[in-house]
Amino acid sequence: MKLPDFETLAAVGMTLVMVGIILRGFAAQSHRELARRKQHQLDERKSGDAFLNEQLERPPTWLERNFGRVANAVLLAGVALTAVAFFRR
C-alpha cells in the first residue's frame, strides 16, 4: 500500500493537531459544566419551578464524560501523522 506524499500527511497531521487543541478547550468547558452540575446537585436550595433545574439534573452523556480523551486522541493522531510525514521525507 502506497502512503500519501509528504505534503498531504503534513497537512492532515497539522489539521488534526489544531482540531485537537480546539477540542481540548471544549473539553475544559465540558469539565467545568460537569462540576457545576455536581455542585448544583449538592446544593439543597433547589427551586422546583426553575427551568435550569431540568437542564442541570440530566445525567452527563458519554461524550461529556470522555471529551478530554477524545480531544487527546485527535491531538496525538495529528502529532503521529505529522511525525510520519517528516520521517517519510
N, C-alpha and C positions, 0 to 999 in steps of 0.2 A: 504494500500500500504506500502510495506516494503522499508525503505530507505537503501541506501548502508552503509557499515560499516564505522568506524571512519577513517581508513587509506585511503579509496577511496575518501571520502568527503574532507579530509585534502589535499590530493594530487591534486585533481581537483581545490580546492579553492586556493591553493598556486600557481598553474599554472596560473589560471586566474589573480591573483594579479600580477605576473611577466609580463604577457602579457599586462595587463592594464598599468603598469609602462612603458613598452616599447612603447605602443601606445601613451602615453602622450608625449613622446619625438617626435614621428612622428606628433602629433597634434601641438606641438610648432613649428615644421618646417613648417607645413601647414599654421599656422597663420602668420609666417614670410613671406611665399610666397604670401599670400593674401595681406599683407601690401605692399610688393614690387610691386605687380601688381597695387594696388591702386595708389601708388606713381608714377608708370610709366604712368598711365592714366592722372595724373595731370601734368606731365611734357610736356611742349609744344615743346620740341626739338625732335620730333619723326622723324625717317627716314622711308620712305615708302619702302625702299629696304631691310631693315633688317629682317632677319628670326625671330629674337627674338620678334618682334612686334606681329606677329601672335600668338605666344605662350602666351605672356603677356596679350593680349586683349581678350582671350577667357573667358567667364564667369565661375565663380567657380562652381564646381559640388556640389551636396548635401553633399557628404562625406567630401569634403574640407571645407565646411562651418560648419559641425557638427562633425568633427573629435574629438574635445575635449569632447563633450558629450558622444560619443561612447566609448572613452577611459575611461572616468569616470564611465560609466555604467559597463564596463567589470571589472574595478578595484573594484567597490562596490559589484558586484556579487561574485567576488573572496573572498572578506572580509566576506560577508554574509555566503558563503559556509564553509569557514574556521571556522567561529564562530559557525555555526550549528554543525560542526564536533566536536569541543571541548565541546559544551554543551551536545552532544549526548554521550560522553564518560562517 
